[in-house]
Structures are given as C-alpha cells and as structure tokens.
Amino acid sequence: MHGSTGPGGSATALAAAVGADDALLLRPGGQEGRWHHVAGLGAGAPDGRAWAGTDHLLVRALRSGAVVRVLSVEPAHVAAGYRASTAAVVALGGGDVVVLGSATRSERLLASTDEDVREAAGRLATALGSTPGGVLEPAPGTGGPGADGSLEGPVVDELRALHAVQELTGALRRPPAEAVERVARVLLDALGCRLAAVWLDDGPAAVVRSPGPEADGPAGRSALEVAADTDVLAAARAAVAATGQGGSPPGAPLRPEDGAVAALVLPLGGAEHPGGPSGGVLAVRAGRGAQPFSPLRRRVATQLVHTAGTVMAVVLARQTVEQQLSDTRLQLGRDALTDVGSRHRWDSELAAAQDLVDAGVPVAVALLDLDDLKLVNDAHGHAAGDELLRTCGAALRACLRDSSDVVARVGGDEFAVLVPRVGDVGALVARLRAGVEAARTADGLPLRVSVGAARAEPGRTVAEAVAAADAAMYQDKRRRRAERARSGPAGGPAGR
C-alpha cells in the first residue's frame, strides 16, 4: 500500500516524526529464506516481488535484535532493492522487518533514539495495514534499548564512543590517581552501567557507581552496588587473571544473585602498550530492567578500553619523565622549588671549601633563616609561602659575585651562602640582608631574614665556621624578635 492515501497519510507523519521520508514493511515468505515487500511509503513503496533474504543489514537486524543504522555519503543499498543515505532497520514481532530511510542525510533520523525508532516502526506497520491486531511489539529476546537508558544503535554508539574518547583525553594531564577515576566515570556513562572500576597493578584504583533510578530506592539497591570497593576490585582482578577477557567474573560480589545482570572484565594495557599500564577494567549493569551487553556494546567497550590504555600509558610516561627530571635536578644539585643549590650540593661544596682553606684561601659561610614563613602559610596559603621561598632564592642569587659563590637551600626555610676570599664578614651579612629584604613577592609580601656568618681561615675547619655562623644567625633572630616585641604591634608580626 502506498503511503499517500488512506492509512498511508498517518504513516507519512509517523515516519517524518523520526526523520524518515520512506518506509518499507518486509515479511517472511512461504519458503525459507524468501521475503515479501508487502507495504511501504515514499521510495519504499512495494513492487510485489519476493526475493531471497540475504541482505546483510536485514540478517543483522534479525540476529541481533538491535536497531541497525545506515549512514552513507551517497545512497547505498539497504534491503529489497531500496537505497538510502540514512536508514534504520528494525526487526519486529513475528519476524517482520521495517526499514525507515531517507535518500539524503537525515540528522533527525540519526539523532532519534532506538526506542523512538522502534516505536515508530511498530506503529508504521499498523498504519500500513499489515497487522490487524494493532501495534507490533519487538520479538521476544530481540533486545532493544536497555532500561538503564543505554543505546545500542550503531550510529548512536559511534557518536557516543567518539564523545567518550574526547572525555578520556581529558585525563592526559592529570595525576595517575585522578586519571584512573576519570577513565572509570567515562566508561560508566559510555557503556550505560551502574558500576565501573579501573585499576593499575601496583597502582591506583577507582570504583564509581551510578545512583540508579530513583524508583529503586535505597532498599532496591543490589548487593553489588553496596559492596565494598575492595571486594569489587578483588573479584574483578581475579577474573582478569583467570580469563584475560570479557565475561562474567566469578565470586562475590559480581555474581548474578548479587545483582550483576551483565559484567565485562577487560585487561588494561598489554603488548600494545609496552612500558605502559598493566591492570584491568570492570563494567557492570545491575538493577531492575538492566539488559545484557550487546555484541556491539562489547566491541565499543573493547575499543574504549584500548583508548584508556593508551591514555594511561601517556599519563604514566609523563609521571616517569617528571620524576626523572626531578631526580636529574637533584643530581645536578638544584633545589626544585627555588632553583638554588640543593642540600646535597651544599655538602659537596663544603668539602671542596675545606680544600681551599687548607690551600690558604679564606672562605666565609653565611646562614639565613626566612622569618615568618609559617605565618604566611597560615594567612595566605602554602602557594604564597612557596612564592616567598622562591623570591628569597632569587634575591640571594642576585647577591652573588660570580660562579665561585654558592647559594643553597639547606632546610625548609633555611638558606646558606659560601663565599671564598671575603675579608669583611659584617659587610657580607649586611649585603645579603639588604638584598633579601629589598625584594617583594609578586603579591607584594615583604621578606625578612635572620643572618649569621663566620669565616674559615687556614688552621680552622669549614665545619667550625658553619657552627659559628649558625650560632650567630640564632643570636640575630633573638635580637630582632626582642626588638619587635619592644616596638609592639607596629613592628609587624613576630618571627617564629
């Protein structure tokens, strides 16, 4: 029956509601493998001929029960000689099949959910007069959209997978623990699950859960959804170790009786990511009305887990490089925060300074303690305290004469300066104090330091000079603290 008259008028409206211009109703023939094009509208009007049902999209829809989507730049063959650029093939009850299509790209048909397309197909079959008993329902066991809201259509799943890949790339610049949690949340949404877990062997792990339909209520939550993260991860790890591939993981709390309607357990990493992650991924559908994973969704899951493995390989590689850079800076004697010498370099420089003293070259040692660092941390946050330390380090570097002078950070808020060939220790102390206290942080915070210095001359050890400088520095701190106490609040915050 053509859709332009009689019941076809309503059929045209039904097709247009999901973005289709054409429709075909296909019914099994009397002989096995034979089909009849019994009704249609638009370019899908029947020609009365029967044909062998070998069209691959038709077979795929019948076998999977999913809404099979078609998207082509030019009109391509769909079924029964019908060609379209956009189409959806739907298997209905009793073995009938409805094809919805458009000769051009139909954004509306692409965006329509499987549920909407399936409902339109059933109503079209009735409107076209093929089933006197009313709207056709999906054949038992043919699937359809899950009650958890997941979509199984190839085109919709492809778009969802592309979005998930974009979301996964957002984990690239995160620390491993945050990246693992992000991957778990992306998989939870992309695969339409109630629970997802991602873990790295000997590394971080994350278990995330969907709140589920409100109708379930707290009492309706399955044992799986209230199980401890450690139990979920233990069962999932055991499943990966036992099978290395998707399947229903053994042992509590991933058993069907505990609420796991369907579970995918996939290894993360492997030979394709040498030096990368080693771990696994768990995705579980649970709750009332949950559907098993379709073959299509399993393929999508495998592709997303492969992408997640690549992302985690980059995250771990970046962490390794950052650690190597930090180690290299340490080996080179640089303090990572202030970029002055490290404590390791300071100890080495003291040993070398003793050789200078033994050769008759006097060496001055100055120790500085940055006042009020704790007060700055408490009042402005640790970021401001770090900036205070960096500013102090830069100011001290500016006080150095040449490469023979050394400045290092030797403690949390303590710096040390080594200066060969210095005659006036008092002038050195004044120069260092003036240089630091003239500096300001980017936020305008002032710096104050307690300074002590001593000189190692031939016949005296550098270690003795360090001890004398330390004593002088604490004497300076006590003196300045007493002065501030006498001056009262106007003197500013007291030192530690």
Summary of the structure (lengths in Angstrom):
residues: 496
radius of gyration: 37.0
end to end distance: 93.2
largest distance: 117.0
contacts: 1697
relative contact order: 0.07
helix: 45%
strand: 22%
